């Protein structure tokens, strides 16, 4: 075997050995890191559980405190509520009594005022009515007096005049009717011969009067 | 030629106007060649009046054969009719032909002349007649007396005590 090939083989062997060593070293380092990470994880997990436990314990404590406090508040509130209701009831009863009293007083006052006003109005109205009645009576008497003094005689005069006028008209109508009726009756009661005779007599009269001269 | 007497032909103004109009128609056609006077008279007035008119012509010595003489007579006749006086007379009754004849005869007998009557009828006159002649109006009807009597009956207080009933002979003249 030539030397260069041997050298190359030996060198290659050593290089392979170095690479193997390096890979081993790498794996060993990787394992160390993995262990460190596991430890760290374990530690974190422990811390996590511890924190959760603490939180739970705190939570329970807070809940217990809140419940206790709420019970206390409720107890106090019930007390306050019943106390307040009692006070309110008493106040209301008192208020109702006062209002009732006040209402009675006010209604009595109002009634009294109303009666007084009514009495005053009635008195005033009666006085006004008496005044107006008296005025009306005076006016009426004056008008009746005036009517008797002036209008009545005039009316009587006009009535008499109207009566006379109507009587005159009626008389004229009656006269006309009587005249027409009498004329017609007389006219028809005369015979034709008498009419001719009277006509001739009229001509004789006219001749005597000198009408045809 | 004297005044002609038309008393046998007409009595009233309307009758006279009608007669004159018919004569005028005959007079206008008298010169026609085929004119026959007697025939024209008969057709215009009838047989009776034709004979009376021919008698009137003969009385006045008019020759019927002479157209000119006939024409002159007709003209004179129309002129005479136009000059006849009119007597407006109001009667209280409807006159008949007999009445007109009585009136006409009375005038012929008493006044000796013919007048044309213009007759109106007014029953309110009761009886008698009222007439106007030569501008004078005379009322000889019973109406004035009747009105007076009626007035006395309707207004007895205003009646004079001395007033007595009057007959037609005591009537007042005029209205």
Interface residues (C-beta under 8 A of the other chain):
Chain A: X171 X174 X175 X178 X179 X180 X182 X183 X184 X186 X187 X190 X192 X194 X195 X196 X198 X199 X200 X201 X202 X203 X204 X205 X206 X207 X209 X211 X212
Chain B: X91 X92 X93 X96 X98 X99 X102 X103 X106 X107 X110 X111 X123 X124 X125 X126 X127 X128 X129 X130 X131 X133 X134 X136 X138 X140 X141 X142 X143 X146 X147 X150 X154 X168 X171 X173
